[in-house]
Amino acid sequence: METSSDCEAMDPDALQAAERFFDAAPPLSGESDVIAQLKAFVYKQNRSEKGRPIVCVTSGGTTVPLERRCVRFIDNFSAGNRGAASTEFFLKSGYAVIFLSRTGSVQPFCRDLPERPLLDCLETAPDGSLHARPQYEQTVLSALKAHSTVVADGTLLHLHFTTLFEYLQMLGLVGSLLEGFGKRAFFYLAAAVSDFYVPWETMHEHKIQSAGGPLAMELCNVPKMIPLLRRRWAPEAFVVSFKLETDMGMLMQKAKGALLKNGVHAVVANELHTRKDKVVIIEAAGETVLTRDSRDEDIEEKIVGHLTQRHRLYLKHGNGRERASDQAAPQSI
């Protein structure tokens, strides 16, 4: 059972801000197709003999348009490596994955390929046939085998976004459709979501002209959506959020605050310059430090391993936030 602190009503002002955001957002392009894909995927997983759990992995950064017919936008540095790597390890752990990722970001099984895989990895033979270059043959073969397996199993659904508006609308669709999965649903919110945006109703229709001199523009705070996910869309789901800062002291303070304020089950805290080598997972039971032991190791394997263990405990006991006695003691790994 959820605790009263987990299920308390969302702050009315925060709820109104979220509702205003969605009411004013532009229509989601291809929404009916997204819903159809989600319904078919969820139906397939529900019919799985294994009662397969399902995780929504969000990945990459969101853009903030400055014009409705967008020419300019605000972006962030996220390439989606963490989300793509984590998806691979979730699939290996027996999860079905909804991979909600930024268009053009890193995709599962493609992390070891060059940035231009079709141009750099392939070549034509004298007879006109196409094959992998010798130096990439094993990498391409491994990626194809892994991808073919999940396609055959039907355990991976790719959904793509570009803008902040698209991301949050699609997250809402996924959350609502996974409500029926109850505690078997898992949200792994690794996307780098913009903190500020230009409201659609105040946005310029056409390209902003530079002839008018310096540009002064006021950005609004993006409404907090994780409480909406926890309390409205999928209240029984296991939810993990991410926090990244450039200052370790501020990082830990904000990560602990997010755990309490948003009612999530864990927060993965990472400092910008060490994010590939070290993370701290903040939970009600305490803190767990995970480190990468070698250059050939993916720290995401440890993150996913730790969190899937916590999810199994949540499925068994019904509350991943409060039963600290049922969890392993916080540690460094």
Beta strands, then each sheet from edge to edge (+ up, - down):
strand 1: 54-59
strand 2: 64-65
strand 3: 73-74
strand 4: 96-102
strand 5: 122-124
strand 6: 130-132
strand 7: 156-161
strand 8: 185-189
strand 9: 196-197
strand 10: 220-221
strand 11: 238-245
strand 12: 266-271
strand 13: 278-283
strand 14: 286-291
sheet 1: 7+ 4+ 1+ 8+ 11+ 12+ 13- 14+
sheet 2: 2+ 3-
sheet 3: 5+ 6-
sheet 4: 9+ 10-
end
